[in-house]
């Protein structure tokens, strides 16, 4: 029996690749569905502690650039200074809603938004009709 060292045996790895692809597909499908349950005993909290409600502030702008905060009317040109003086009445974590007329220019609404943000309010939202 003579052994030939020049022969290269061909390895057929196609079945191995097929099985690995099937196992990987099964893992990808089942992994997001699996949930692990941890038994954690949480301490009892105090039920008597009352949280304070943070007031919200509504800034309304009509089509003639008149600005209203509650019942007060402000001029668009002097709003930056007026709002800076008025902002001291409210805590800085107050939620501010801007309700602007749809006929106003984008630049005008962004000016109001910038003035409110520069006054220290971080929770500012634009209110739409939808």
N, C-alpha and C positions, 0 to 999 in steps of 0.2 A: 504494500500500500504506500503509494507515493503521495506526499502532501505538496501542493503547489502554493508557494507563498505569494505569487503574483495575483492570485484571485482576490477580488474584493467582494465580500458578500453584501448584498443589498438588503438594507433594513427597511421593512415596510412599517412606517409609523402612522399611516393613514387611520387605522382603527383607534390608535391611541389619541390622535388629534380629535377624531369624532367624539370619543367618549369625554374628553376634556371640555369640548365645546358644549356638549349637552349638560355636563355638570355645572359649567359656568352659567349657562342659561337658567338652570334650575335655581342656582344660588342668587342670581340677579332678580328673579321673580319673587322668591320667598323672603329675601332679606328685608325689604321695606315693610313687610307685613308682620314680621316677628316683633313682639313686645316683651320686654322683660319686666317682671313685677318685683318690686322691692318692698318688703314689709318694713315700713318706717313708722315708728310711734312718735307722733308730733306732740309737743307740749300744749297744754290748754292755754288759750289766750284770754285776755280780759274782754268781757263782753260789754263792759260799762264805759269803755273809752269812746267818746264821741269825736268824730272828725269834723273839722270846720270846713264849710263849703267855700271854695274860692269863687269870688264873684266874677262875672263876665262883663265885658264892656263892649258896647256896640257903637261903631262909628259908621254913620250913614252919610253918603255923598249923593246929592241930587244932580240933575243934568246941568244946572246952572253953577256948579262947583261950590254950592253951599254945603258946609259940613256940619253935621249934628252929632253931638254926644249927649245922650239922654235928652234933656230939654234945652240944652245950650246950643246956640248957633255960632259957627266960626267962619271967618273969611278964609278962602283958599290961600291967598297971598301971605297971610300972617299965621297960618295954621302951625307951622313948625314951632314958633315961639310960644303960641298959645297952648299947644299940646304939651310942650315941655313943662309949662307951669301947671297944667291940669294933671299931669301924670304923677305928681307927688301925692295926690289923693288916693291912689290905688297901689296895692302891692304889685311888685314886678312879676309875680307868677299868675297874674290875672290873665284870663283868656280874652283876647281882643278879636272881635268879628268885624270885618270891613264889608259893608253892603254898599256897593257902588252902582250907579245907574249905568245901563249898558251903552248909552250914547257917549260916555266919557272916553277920552283918549286913554290908551294903555299907559302912556307916560305919566298922566295925572294920577292914576290909581297907584302906580309904582312909587310915585313921590310920597303919597300918603303912607304906603306900606313902609317905606324907608324911614320916614319921620317916626313912626311908631316903633320900629325896630331899634332905631338909634336912641330912643328914650329909655330903653332897657327892657322892653317887653319881648319875650322870646316866643310866646304862644300866640301867634297871629294867624288868622285864617281869613281867606276871601270867601264870601258867601255867594253862591249861585242859585239859580232857580231850578235846579235839576237834581 
